[in-house]
């Protein structure tokens, strides 16, 4: 995903698995308790935690792996989703993880992704 965007995350994942020499990644089963779909409540809690407006006393614990679908993103306010991503990735304002992917691409439900490569 660092050099190749595709509309299918599965396609990008397979490309990573097929290039062990570059990525040093292998697939293995992840226990269910470590994985969750990022729903509206989880995204809202993370956004509120980031903005210090969360009323719950218990610290927010995110699952190890969160699956975010474009359908779920379309159902939530852009600001909440943006703050959720910033919280989950520990990013400041418009900071991104790479030089090649803009913040707009990160928070867009569909993003401008190429299928080259």
N, C-alpha and C positions, 0 to 999 in steps of 0.2 A: 504494500500500500504506500510505501515511501516514494516509489517511482512510477507506479502504474495504477490508474483509477479505472474502474469498470463499474457498470451499474449493478453488477452482482457481486456481493461480498464473498460468496462462495467461490466465484471465479478467481478473485484476488487471493483468497486463502489457498486454493489449489496451486496457484502459481508459486506461492511462498513454499508450500510443502514440496513442490517439484524441484526447487532450487536449494537443496540442503547446503551446498558449498557456500552460498551467499548468506542465507538467513539462519542456518543452524537450528531450524525448527522441525519438530516432529509433532504429530497429533496423538492425543491420548484422551481417554474418557475423563470428563470433569464431573465430580460428584454433584448431584442436583442442588444441594444447599449452597453451592458457590456460584450458581448461575441464576439470573433472573431477567425477565423482560423489563425494560425500563418503562414503568407505567406513569400515569399522570401524578399519582401521589408521591412516588419516589423522586420524580423530576422536580416537583414542587418543593418537597422537603430539602433537596440538595440546593435549589435556588435560594430558599429561605435561609438555609445554613450559611451559604456563601455571603448573603446580605445581612447576616446577624439579625434576622427577623423571625427565626423559627422559635416557636413557643415551647416545644417539647424539651424537657430537661435532659433526656437520654441522648448521648451523642449519636449522630447519624453514622451508621455502618453500611457502606455500600458493598454489594456482592463483588466477588473477584471478577466476574465476567458479567457484563450487562449487554443484552441484545437490544438495540434501538432500531425500530422499524420506521420507515418514512411515514407510514400510515399513522403511527402513534404521534410522531412529531407534528404532523398536520393538525392534530386535534388539540394541541397545546399552544399557548402564547409563545411567540418567538423569544421574548425576553426571558421567560421561564426556562425554555430549552437552552438558550445561550448561557444562562447562569448555571444550569445543570451541567453542561459540558465543561464550563470553566472550573466548576467545583470538582467534578470527577477527574479531570486531567490536571488539576491544580495550576490553572493558567491565570494570568493577570490580564484584565481587560481584553484587548485584541491580540494578545500573544498567541502564537501558534507553535506547533511542535516541529514544523518543517518550514523551509523557505519556499517550497513549491506549491503549497496549498494555502489559499487565503482563508481568513476568518469567515468570510461569507460562504465559502465552500464547506467549511466545517459545520456551520449552523443551518445551512439550507436543507430542507427535507429532501431535495433531489440533488442539489449541488451541481456545479459544472465539472463533470468528470469526463475524461477522455477514455476512449477504448483502444488507444494505440498500443502497440507493443506485441 
